[in-house]
Structures are given as C-alpha cells and as structure tokens.
C-alpha cells in the first residue's frame, strides 16, 4: 500500500527544530487523526520526507506501522479525535509501539498551524521534547469490559425512552396509572398494560391485577383506569411495550457478557484467605445479583476490597470503577491527581496573584458522573457521608454539595483500591461528635487570639422548695 507525501503549500513556514533543547523521546512520531486520512510525522533525520499521509483502511494502518518500524520509531503520540483514533491506537500498540493519547488542550493553543501537515509536525515536536502527557487508559482486558458496560448504559437509556412513550400514551388516554403506581413498568403496571392491549376495559377487572402490596386503595385504582381508549394511542402503547421488551432482552444479553468478562479478569485476593466483609445492613442480596451471579463477591476478588461497603456505592458503580480505572490506581501518584483527573477538585485560575475562578474543570468522565449520582443518594443516609452531604448542601447549595461528596467518595475509593483495606463505616453520632469537637477547637483558637477564654455554659438547676 503506497502512502502519499503531502506537498508543502507556498508561503507556509516549515517547523524547525529548536537548538539546544534536550530530546526526551528522540524516536518519537506524531499523528494527526482524521476520518478519511491520517497524517504522520517522524524525526527529520530518519528519512528525507518525514511527513506522509495514510488512509484509514486496515491495510493503510499496517503500512503506517511498517513505515514507523523502518524509521526506528519507538513512541507515538496522537490526539483523541472522536472514535477515529481507536483502530490506530490498537494496531500500533499491538505492533509494539509505546502509544500515548493526548488531550487536544495540550496542543491546540499555538498560532499559525492551519493544516493537518503542521499539526502532525507540531505533535511530533512536542512529544520529542517530552511536553505531552498521555491520557489515562486502562489495560486492554478492562477496555473490553468497558465497551460492554458503556453499551449497556445506552440500552438502558433507550429503554427509558420507551417507558416515557408508554406513560405519554396512557396519559393521552387519561389512564392515570402513574398516580396510583410508583413504577408503570413494574409487575402490577405491566400486568395492567398487557391486559389493556389484550382488549380489557373494565376498571374493576384491571384493578384486580394489582399486587396486594400496592398502597393505593382499590377504589382509587379503579377510578384511575377508567380512560378514553383511542385506537391511535393504543397503537403507540403497543409499539412502546414491544420495544421495551426488546431492549430488556438486549440488556440481559449484555449482562451475560459483562458477567463472563468480569469472571475472566485476574483476581487480586482469595476470599478463602481474606473473607468478604458482611453486607450492608438492610441491603437485600438481590441488589448484588446479575444474571444469577453474586457480583459483590466477584468484584471483591478483582479489587481486593469491597467497594460496595461504601454508602451510596452499589454493584453498578463498582463495575464503572473497574472498567474506567481498573483494579489498581498506579497511574495516579496521589489521590489528589486522581480527583483532578475526575474533575472533582477546584481548578484555580490565577492571574497576578488573584484567583479569577475556582470552579471545577469540565470533563467527560463516566466514573465522575457515577460518583455524582452516588452522592445524590446520600441525602437521607443516616451515615457520616450523609451528614457531610447535608452540611455541604446547607453551606454551598445542592450542586456544590454533590461535587464535594463525590470528591470525598473518590478519595475513599482510591485508598481502598491502593491499600486493599476494609472500609470502616462511621455513624452519624460519631460524625456529629467529631464535627462539634472541631468547631469547639476553632472557637477556642479564635477566642485566644482575641484575648478571651471560651467557657462552656453549665446548666443551673433551681433548688427545690
């Protein structure tokens, strides 16, 4: 497969190599990723024409790897452009190259680069001097599991859309099922909908299908099921129910793949030698099941720690951690670097010694989103994390409280994965006691700095006559 050498345009200044700079990666290459064409640049000393373009077919990517081998390239840098970088990354990594994926923020802020040729030259130049930092990417086995889990999230989202169509069709027929049932896709709701689609219109017979545990009274359910059953709305309801069942089947098939791939991953701990800690009080065992498998125990063997012991963290969130980060946090030096990668810490912008903004950095990270959702569930939790969320919400507001609690969860997860220790739950009473002690210490310190002594008030009891 022949590659093309791009012609330099008239008036374009060539990228020159700075004199006196130390080459950290002397055999570095840079690639500008495109949808139909990739531009690659190698060190100028290795070949007379060090910039070439390659197609996006598999044979073209093989020719790109062969050219890098001929030029003695050992390390390759590329920008994360959509999903077009994935085949290039995987093929080059399989051929033995050290490939790093670079955030476009590190390379785009340079004036005068208006072509793909200059882009690949600039990436190669920065990578040569070690000025590029690769984005974190877990090992390939965890990327495989990550693909299944991300696709499952898309299926769940599509299923939710069909649930909304079902609710809309029922509402247009004035069947107020949502007022008497908390979930129209539950056992009772689906039984009633299936009966309606089968031709049943009697509210009494439809109400008899409701499970006895439903709190609404039978008379209320009967009034809610007396509707205007129009044909066009029944057709929409039938289509939505059919698609809902289809997505349910696809999710189950995806769950089977997730269980299979998770079980094939290497274990970090043997439950026989280091037993699994007890389950959270009040949490049913069915919450930890997926396709009949105990995912809590399986994830414990993969992580070496029970992440589901943390308040707000369930099996689904722990799976997100496993697929987005992996079973170790060696890629992050400290928990501060870990939280920075998640975009959960202040991003201070300082100019002239003045902090212009300290808002968190906007990132697209599924792990960060999962932690924020876990933080929301702690609003009524009678635990230390629940007390922390409510205190932050009272001080900063709901949005900032969610970020602060997600940040705390991220630090806890980092420590559990790194050290493999069991999570020690802190109750509300212990948390409030320690918070009161910190407040008293701060008040005493303030009083002493102003020349006063802080004396606790003691209750005085009046004498009994």
C-alpha positions as CSV (number, residue, x, y, z in Angstrom):
1,X,0.0,0.0,0.0
2,X,1.6,3.3,-1.1
3,X,1.5,6.3,1.0
4,X,1.3,9.9,-0.2
5,X,3.8,12.6,0.7
6,X,1.9,15.9,1.1
7,X,3.2,18.9,-0.8
8,X,4.0,21.9,1.2
9,X,1.9,25.0,0.3
10,X,3.6,28.1,-0.9
11,X,4.2,30.6,1.9
12,X,3.9,28.1,4.7
13,X,6.8,28.2,7.1
14,X,8.3,24.8,7.9
15,X,8.5,23.6,11.5
16,X,12.1,24.0,12.6
17,X,13.8,22.0,15.4
18,X,14.9,24.2,18.4
19,X,18.6,24.2,19.0
20,X,19.8,23.3,22.5
21,X,16.7,21.5,23.6
22,X,17.1,18.1,25.1
23,X,15.2,15.4,23.2
24,X,13.4,13.3,25.8
25,X,11.9,11.0,23.1
26,X,14.4,11.1,20.1
27,X,12.5,8.4,18.2
28,X,9.1,9.9,18.6
29,X,6.4,10.2,15.9
30,X,3.2,12.3,15.8
31,X,-0.1,11.5,14.1
32,X,-2.9,13.9,13.2
33,X,-6.1,11.7,13.2
34,X,-8.8,12.2,10.6
35,X,-11.9,10.5,9.4
36,X,-10.6,9.6,6.0
37,X,-6.9,10.3,6.2
38,X,-4.1,10.3,8.9
39,X,-1.0,12.5,8.7
40,X,2.1,11.1,10.3
41,X,5.4,12.8,11.1
42,X,8.7,11.1,12.1
43,X,12.1,12.6,13.1
44,X,13.6,14.5,10.1
45,X,16.9,12.7,10.5
46,X,15.4,9.3,9.8
47,X,14.1,9.9,6.3
48,X,14.2,12.7,3.6
49,X,10.4,13.0,3.6
50,X,9.4,12.8,7.2
51,X,5.7,13.6,6.7
52,X,3.3,11.2,5.0
53,X,-0.4,10.7,4.7
54,X,-2.1,7.3,5.1
55,X,-5.6,6.1,4.5
56,X,-7.9,4.7,7.3
57,X,-8.3,1.1,6.0
58,X,-6.6,-1.7,7.9
59,X,-4.0,-2.2,5.2
60,X,-3.2,1.5,5.3
61,X,-2.7,1.4,9.1
62,X,-0.5,-1.7,8.6
63,X,1.6,0.3,6.2
64,X,1.8,3.2,8.7
65,X,3.2,0.8,11.3
66,X,5.7,-0.6,8.8
67,X,6.9,2.9,8.0
68,X,7.4,3.7,11.7
69,X,9.4,0.5,12.0
70,X,11.6,1.4,9.1
71,X,12.3,4.9,10.6
72,X,13.1,3.4,14.0
73,X,10.2,5.0,15.8
74,X,9.5,3.7,19.3
75,X,6.9,6.1,20.7
76,X,3.9,7.6,19.0
77,X,1.6,10.5,20.1
78,X,-1.9,11.2,18.7
79,X,-4.8,13.4,19.6
80,X,-8.1,11.9,20.8
81,X,-10.4,12.7,17.8
82,X,-13.8,11.2,18.2
83,X,-13.5,7.4,17.9
84,X,-11.2,7.5,14.8
85,X,-8.1,7.1,17.0
86,X,-9.2,3.7,18.4
87,X,-8.1,1.5,15.4
88,X,-4.8,3.3,15.0
89,X,-4.1,3.1,18.7
90,X,-4.9,-0.6,18.9
91,X,-2.9,-1.6,15.8
92,X,0.2,0.4,16.8
93,X,0.0,-0.9,20.4
94,X,-0.2,-4.5,19.1
95,X,2.8,-3.9,16.9
96,X,4.9,-2.9,20.0
97,X,4.9,0.9,19.9
98,X,4.5,3.0,23.0
99,X,1.4,4.9,22.1
100,X,0.1,7.9,24.1
101,X,-3.3,9.5,23.7
102,X,-3.1,13.3,24.1
103,X,-5.8,15.8,25.1
104,X,-6.3,18.4,22.4
105,X,-5.9,21.2,25.0
106,X,-2.2,20.5,25.2
107,X,-1.6,21.0,21.5
108,X,-4.2,23.4,20.0
109,X,-3.2,26.7,21.5
110,X,-0.4,27.6,19.1
111,X,-0.9,30.2,16.4
112,X,-0.1,29.7,12.7
113,X,-0.9,25.9,12.5
114,X,-3.8,25.8,10.0
115,X,-3.1,22.4,8.2
116,X,-3.0,18.8,9.1
117,X,0.6,18.6,8.0
118,X,1.7,21.2,10.5
119,X,-0.5,19.6,13.2
120,X,1.3,16.2,13.0
121,X,4.7,18.0,12.9
122,X,3.8,20.0,16.0
123,X,2.6,16.9,17.9
124,X,5.8,15.1,16.9
125,X,7.9,18.1,18.0
126,X,6.2,18.4,21.4
127,X,6.4,14.6,22.0
128,X,10.1,14.7,21.2
129,X,10.8,17.1,24.0
130,X,8.5,15.3,26.4
131,X,6.0,18.1,26.6
132,X,2.9,15.8,26.1
133,X,1.2,13.9,28.8
134,X,-0.7,10.8,27.8
135,X,-4.4,10.4,28.8
136,X,-5.1,7.6,31.2
137,X,-6.4,4.4,29.6
138,X,-6.8,1.1,31.5
139,X,-5.4,-2.2,30.2
140,X,-7.0,-3.8,27.2
141,X,-8.9,-6.5,29.1
142,X,-10.7,-3.8,31.1
143,X,-11.3,-1.8,28.0
144,X,-13.2,-4.8,26.6
145,X,-15.4,-5.0,29.7
146,X,-15.8,-1.2,29.5
147,X,-17.2,-1.5,26.0
148,X,-19.9,-3.8,27.2
149,X,-20.8,-1.7,30.1
150,X,-21.0,1.5,28.1
151,X,-23.2,-0.1,25.5
152,X,-25.4,-1.4,28.4
153,X,-25.8,2.2,29.6
154,X,-27.0,3.2,26.1
155,X,-29.5,0.3,26.1
156,X,-30.8,1.4,29.5
157,X,-31.2,4.9,28.2
158,X,-33.1,3.7,25.1
159,X,-35.4,1.5,27.3
160,X,-36.2,4.6,29.5
161,X,-37.3,6.4,26.3
162,X,-39.8,3.7,25.6
163,X,-41.0,3.9,29.2
164,X,-41.7,7.6,28.6
165,X,-43.6,6.7,25.5
166,X,-45.8,4.3,27.5
167,X,-46.5,6.9,30.1
168,X,-47.4,9.5,27.4
169,X,-49.8,7.1,25.6
170,X,-51.5,6.3,28.9
171,X,-51.8,10.0,29.8
172,X,-53.3,10.8,26.4
173,X,-55.9,8.1,27.1
174,X,-56.5,9.6,30.5
175,X,-55.4,6.4,32.2
176,X,-53.8,7.9,35.4
177,X,-51.7,4.8,36.2
178,X,-48.8,7.0,37.4
179,X,-50.9,8.4,40.2
180,X,-51.6,5.0,41.8
181,X,-48.3,3.1,40.9
182,X,-44.8,4.3,41.5
183,X,-43.5,2.4,38.5
184,X,-45.6,1.6,35.5
185,X,-43.1,-0.9,34.3
186,X,-43.3,-2.9,37.5
187,X,-45.2,-6.2,37.9
188,X,-48.5,-4.6,38.5
189,X,-48.1,-1.9,35.9
190,X,-47.1,-4.3,33.1
191,X,-49.9,-6.7,34.0
192,X,-52.4,-3.9,33.6
193,X,-50.9,-2.6,30.3
194,X,-50.8,-6.1,28.8
195,X,-54.4,-6.6,29.8
196,X,-55.4,-3.3,28.2
197,X,-53.6,-4.2,25.0
198,X,-55.4,-7.6,25.1
199,X,-58.8,-5.7,25.0
200,X,-59.8,-5.5,28.6
201,X,-61.5,-2.2,29.5
202,X,-63.3,-3.0,32.8
203,X,-61.6,-0.9,35.6
204,X,-62.7,-3.5,38.2
205,X,-61.0,-6.4,36.4
206,X,-57.9,-4.3,35.6
207,X,-57.6,-3.2,39.3
208,X,-57.7,-6.8,40.4
209,X,-54.4,-7.4,38.6
210,X,-52.6,-5.0,41.1
211,X,-50.3,-6.6,43.6
212,X,-51.7,-6.6,47.2
213,X,-48.6,-4.7,48.4
214,X,-49.6,-1.5,46.4
215,X,-50.6,1.2,48.8
216,X,-53.3,2.8,46.7
217,X,-56.8,1.8,47.6
218,X,-58.8,-0.4,45.1
219,X,-61.4,2.4,44.5
220,X,-58.6,4.8,43.6
221,X,-57.1,2.3,41.2
222,X,-60.4,1.7,39.5
223,X,-61.0,5.4,39.0
224,X,-57.5,5.8,37.5
225,X,-58.2,3.0,35.0
226,X,-61.4,4.5,33.6
227,X,-60.0,6.1,30.4
228,X,-60.7,7.1,26.8
229,X,-59.1,4.2,24.9
230,X,-58.5,5.6,21.5
231,X,-57.0,3.4,18.8
232,X,-54.1,5.6,17.8
233,X,-52.9,5.8,21.4
234,X,-53.3,2.1,21.9
235,X,-51.1,1.6,18.8
236,X,-48.4,3.8,20.3
237,X,-48.6,2.0,23.6
238,X,-48.3,-1.4,21.8
239,X,-45.2,-0.3,19.9
240,X,-43.6,1.1,23.1
241,X,-44.3,-2.1,25.1
242,X,-42.8,-4.2,22.3
243,X,-39.7,-2.1,22.0
244,X,-39.4,-2.0,25.8
245,X,-39.3,-5.8,25.9
246,X,-36.8,-5.9,23.1
247,X,-34.4,-3.6,24.9
248,X,-35.0,-5.7,28.1
249,X,-33.8,-8.8,26.2
250,X,-30.7,-7.0,24.8
251,X,-29.8,-5.7,28.3
252,X,-30.0,-9.3,29.7
253,X,-27.7,-10.5,26.8
254,X,-25.3,-7.6,27.6
255,X,-25.4,-8.6,31.3
256,X,-24.4,-12.1,30.4
257,X,-21.3,-10.8,28.5
258,X,-20.4,-8.5,31.4
259,X,-20.6,-11.4,33.9
260,X,-18.5,-13.6,31.7
261,X,-15.8,-10.9,31.0
262,X,-15.7,-9.9,34.7
263,X,-15.1,-13.5,35.8
264,X,-12.3,-13.9,33.3
265,X,-10.3,-11.0,34.8
266,X,-7.4,-11.8,37.2
267,X,-8.1,-11.9,41.0
268,X,-6.3,-9.8,43.5
269,X,-7.5,-11.6,46.6
270,X,-8.7,-15.1,47.6
271,X,-11.9,-14.9,49.6
272,X,-10.9,-18.1,51.4
273,X,-7.8,-16.4,52.9
274,X,-9.3,-13.0,53.2
275,X,-13.1,-13.3,53.7
276,X,-15.5,-10.9,52.2
277,X,-16.8,-8.4,54.8
278,X,-20.5,-8.6,55.7
279,X,-23.1,-6.9,53.5
280,X,-24.5,-3.5,54.5
281,X,-27.4,-3.7,57.0
282,X,-30.8,-3.6,55.3
283,X,-29.4,-4.2,51.8
284,X,-31.0,-7.3,50.2
285,X,-28.8,-9.8,48.4
286,X,-30.8,-9.5,45.2
287,X,-29.4,-6.0,44.7
288,X,-25.9,-7.5,44.2
289,X,-27.1,-10.1,41.7
290,X,-26.6,-10.0,37.9
291,X,-27.7,-13.0,35.8
292,X,-27.8,-15.1,38.9
293,X,-24.2,-14.3,39.9
294,X,-23.1,-12.6,43.1
295,X,-21.3,-9.6,41.6
296,X,-20.4,-8.2,45.0
297,X,-18.1,-11.2,45.7
298,X,-16.8,-11.2,42.2
299,X,-15.8,-7.5,42.3
300,X,-14.3,-8.1,45.8
301,X,-11.9,-10.6,44.2
302,X,-11.0,-8.3,41.4
303,X,-10.4,-5.2,43.5
304,X,-9.1,-6.8,46.7
305,X,-11.5,-4.6,48.6
306,X,-15.3,-4.3,49.0
307,X,-16.3,-1.0,47.3
308,X,-20.0,-1.7,47.8
309,X,-19.4,-1.3,51.6
310,X,-19.2,2.4,51.0
311,X,-22.5,4.2,51.4
312,X,-24.0,5.1,48.0
313,X,-21.8,2.7,46.1
314,X,-23.5,-0.3,44.5
315,X,-22.5,-3.1,42.1
316,X,-23.2,-0.9,39.0
317,X,-21.0,1.9,40.3
318,X,-18.3,-0.6,41.3
319,X,-18.4,-2.0,37.8
320,X,-17.9,1.5,36.4
321,X,-14.8,1.9,38.6
322,X,-13.4,-1.4,37.4
323,X,-13.9,-0.6,33.7
324,X,-12.8,3.1,33.8
325,X,-9.9,2.8,36.2
326,X,-9.0,-0.9,36.6
327,X,-8.0,-2.9,39.7
328,X,-5.2,-0.5,40.7
329,X,-4.5,3.2,40.8
330,X,-0.8,3.1,39.9
331,X,-1.5,5.5,37.0
332,X,-2.2,8.3,39.6
333,X,0.6,9.3,42.0
334,X,-1.7,10.6,44.8
335,X,-5.4,10.8,45.4
336,X,-5.2,14.5,44.5
337,X,-4.1,13.5,41.0
338,X,-6.9,11.0,40.9
339,X,-9.5,13.6,41.8
340,X,-8.1,16.1,39.4
341,X,-8.4,13.5,36.6
342,X,-12.1,13.1,37.6
343,X,-12.6,16.8,37.5
344,X,-13.9,16.9,41.1
345,X,-11.4,19.4,42.6
346,X,-11.2,23.2,42.2
347,X,-9.5,24.4,39.0
348,X,-7.9,27.6,40.3
349,X,-7.2,30.2,37.6
350,X,-4.8,32.7,39.0
351,X,-3.5,35.9,37.3
352,X,-1.4,38.5,39.1
353,X,-1.7,36.6,42.4
354,X,-5.5,36.9,42.2
355,X,-7.8,33.9,41.9
356,X,-10.1,34.6,39.0
357,X,-12.1,31.4,39.2
358,X,-12.0,28.1,41.2
359,X,-14.8,26.2,39.5
360,X,-14.2,22.6,38.8
361,X,-12.9,21.7,35.3
362,X,-15.5,20.4,32.9
363,X,-14.7,16.8,32.0
364,X,-16.4,13.9,30.2
365,X,-15.9,11.0,32.6
366,X,-18.4,8.2,33.3
367,X,-16.7,7.5,36.6
368,X,-17.2,11.1,37.7
369,X,-20.8,11.0,36.6
370,X,-21.4,7.8,38.6
371,X,-19.9,9.3,41.7
372,X,-22.2,12.3,41.4
373,X,-25.2,10.1,41.1
374,X,-24.0,8.1,44.2
375,X,-23.6,11.4,46.1
376,X,-27.3,12.3,45.4
377,X,-28.5,9.1,47.0
378,X,-26.8,10.1,50.3
379,X,-29.2,12.9,51.0
380,X,-31.2,10.9,53.5
381,X,-28.5,8.4,54.5
382,X,-28.0,8.2,58.3
383,X,-24.3,7.9,58.0
384,X,-21.2,10.2,58.1
385,X,-21.3,10.6,54.4
386,X,-25.0,11.5,54.5
387,X,-24.3,14.1,57.3
388,X,-21.4,15.5,55.2
389,X,-23.6,15.9,52.2
390,X,-26.4,17.7,54.1
391,X,-23.9,20.0,55.8
392,X,-22.3,20.9,52.4
393,X,-25.8,21.4,50.9
394,X,-26.7,23.9,53.7
395,X,-23.4,25.8,53.2
396,X,-22.8,25.7,49.5
397,X,-26.0,24.6,47.8
398,X,-27.0,21.3,46.1
399,X,-24.7,21.4,43.1
400,X,-21.6,22.1,45.1
401,X,-22.6,19.6,47.8
402,X,-22.8,16.9,45.1
403,X,-19.4,17.7,43.8
404,X,-17.9,17.8,47.3
405,X,-19.4,14.5,48.3
406,X,-18.3,12.9,45.0
407,X,-14.8,14.2,45.7
408,X,-14.9,12.5,49.2
409,X,-16.1,9.2,47.6
410,X,-13.3,9.3,45.1
411,X,-10.7,9.7,47.8
412,X,-12.2,6.8,49.8
413,X,-12.2,4.6,46.7
414,X,-8.6,5.5,45.9
415,X,-7.5,4.5,49.3
416,X,-9.4,1.2,49.3
417,X,-8.1,0.1,45.9
418,X,-4.5,1.2,46.7
419,X,-4.2,-0.3,50.2
420,X,-6.8,-3.1,49.9
421,X,-8.2,-2.3,53.4
422,X,-11.7,-2.8,54.5
423,X,-14.0,0.2,54.7
424,X,-14.8,1.4,58.2
425,X,-18.2,2.9,58.4
426,X,-18.7,5.9,60.5
427,X,-22.1,6.5,62.1
428,X,-24.0,9.8,62.3
429,X,-23.4,10.2,66.1
430,X,-19.6,9.8,65.7
431,X,-19.6,12.2,62.8
432,X,-21.6,14.9,64.7
433,X,-19.4,14.4,67.8
434,X,-16.2,14.9,65.8
435,X,-17.7,17.9,63.9
436,X,-18.6,19.5,67.2
437,X,-15.1,19.0,68.6
438,X,-13.6,20.7,65.5
439,X,-16.0,23.6,65.9
440,X,-15.1,24.0,69.6
441,X,-11.4,23.9,68.8
442,X,-11.8,26.6,66.2
443,X,-13.8,28.8,68.6
444,X,-11.3,28.4,71.3
445,X,-8.5,29.3,69.0
446,X,-10.4,32.4,67.8
447,X,-11.1,33.4,71.4
448,X,-7.5,33.0,72.4
449,X,-6.3,35.1,69.5
450,X,-8.5,38.0,70.7
451,X,-7.5,37.6,74.4
452,X,-10.6,35.8,75.6
453,X,-11.2,32.4,77.2
454,X,-14.0,30.2,76.0
455,X,-16.1,28.7,78.9
456,X,-18.8,26.2,78.3
457,X,-22.1,27.1,79.8
458,X,-23.3,24.8,82.5
459,X,-27.0,24.2,83.3
460,X,-28.0,25.6,86.6
461,X,-30.8,23.8,88.4
462,X,-33.1,25.8,90.7
463,X,-33.3,24.5,94.3
464,X,-36.5,22.5,95.1
465,X,-38.5,24.3,97.8
